[in-house]
Amino acid sequence: MTVREDADLGAVRDAYLEAVAAGRRELVVELPPGALGLGAAIPASLSLADVSATGPADIDVTLRAPDGLCVLVGAGLAVAARSVRLEGIAFVGGPPVAVDATVADGVVLDDVTVLAHLPDEQTGSTIQLVAAGGRGAEAELRDVVVGHSGAADAIIGAFCHAGSWWQTLALERVAATATAGDAILAIDSVASLRLRDCALAAGQARTLVRMLVAPTEAEIAASRLSAGAAAFAAVIHDDPARPAPLRLVDGAALTVPAGELPPGFAGEAGEVAGATVDAEIAAAVDRARERVVAADARLGQRLP
């Protein structure tokens, strides 16, 4: 289906429910360039989920803006599906959870921006991904920017229902820091963790990466990470069967010397000043803000 204006958003949930009821394998929603939610009120949460279902619907859901960035103003998105794909979407000034995707097979966020989604005291993660298919799911975040946002828990959370796990969690060119929260990246259970060319700073969060259990394998490549020595990574439950270190490769740079890192890191890393990482993230947020304002100039008055 194609969304052309604010009023069309109300039909997206109906289209989802109809597609699920009809047993269709796919729902593709094309969004317009520009902003939705400035001219008229739109749902605070666009929910593509059946609350009576026991798990994600057996359908692949794609929301994309093929003709230019689409900005959803004052809204979050909740989707429960076999797979979810978001492309070319910015979430601005909405509820604490901007994206809530519960999937059986996988989720892709490609060119997604979150700006000025402020936390409350209870609501979980700004970008909340949940594996719920009773098997390993795949998650890929590429060209994602989170700025002027915080969370009660994490900026990016990859969680699991019982019997499910993340087979792969891959972040590429992700820039994020937090105005509040427990972690920048929180993970329940992942077999393979991959970070490449990311700029992440703990900011006001307590931990950069929090893991319920250690991954089976993990690689941090060509990324710049900023946190205090004790706040880089935390594993809540040690598992002797999963002793894999976080391997630092391809010029990964951290704000503390390798010898001061907590246990669980391996490889050689360069050093980078926290102010340098902060400046890189700020520049990425500024570029994202410029794109948002270019989509609709009125948004310049609503953003920090």
Buried (B, 14 or more C-beta within 10 A) or exposed (E): BEBEEBEBBEEBBEBBBEBBEEEBEEBBBBBBBBBBBBBEEBBEBBBBBBEEEEBBBBBBBBBBBEEEBBBBBBBBBBBBBBBBBBBBBBBBBBBBBBBBBBBBBBBBBBBBBBBBBBBEEEBBBBBBBBBBBEEBBBBBBBBBBBBBBBBBBBBBBBBBBEEBBBBBBBBBBBBBBBBBBBBBBBBBBBBBBBBBBBBBBBBEBBBBBBBBBBBBBBBBBBBBBBBBEEBBBBBEEEEEEBEBBBBBBEEBBBBBEBEEBBEBBBBEBEEBEBEBBBEBBBEBBEEBBEBBBBBBEEBEEBBE
